[in-house]
Amino acid sequence: KTVNTAEATAGRPITWNIAVRNNGPSSAASTSGARITVTDTVPAGITDVQDPSAGLTSWTVTASDGWPATAGDTITWTYAGATLPVGPAQGLSLTGLVAPSWTGGAVANTATVTAGATSDPTPANNTSTVTVTPGDATTLAVTKTRVVNDGGVWKDAAQYGEALAEPVAGETIAYRVVVTNN
């Protein structure tokens, strides 16, 4: 399991890649009574996990509480083929959003593959965890612009269409203050 996001940041998407590989020594049977599955519980701080089934031909995907999934939901991929051959990895992925308010530090995400009808001689390699610490820095910007009331609408010079009159001592002056979180 790997993180496929160059720089995980609060409020932005994050993608995990999961490589399911049969290391042998034989093909792994996946029968209707004993399917090969991969489970992944969405970690705290992750929301809006989208259905990753687009493009999959040998796997079906469900979320314990439906899509979009969120922290605590379990995503289950079920291998639909009869046998998983020895060799190249089957690629799966999971994409969600790091919660915009996330300031909780590291996010650990774990995927676990469960053998189907064929017993696994090496179950110790059936779980993989990857940890990432999303950035949570904030870049705030503030602008202050003098405005005038023009017929009940507050306008700055650009909206008013001409330079605003010079302020006169003792008169009220209005400003629009805008704070932006970049």
Beta strands, then each sheet from edge to edge (+ up, - down):
strand 1: 2-3
strand 2: 13-20
strand 3: 28-29
strand 4: 37-41
strand 5: 46-47
strand 6: 59-63
strand 7: 74-79
strand 8: 83-84
strand 9: 90-98
strand 10: 107-114
strand 11: 127-132
strand 12: 140-150
strand 13: 153-155
strand 14: 174-181
sheet 1: 1+ 2- 9+ 5-
sheet 2: 3+ 8-
sheet 3: 6+ 7- 4+ 10- 11+
sheet 4: 13+ 12- 14+
end
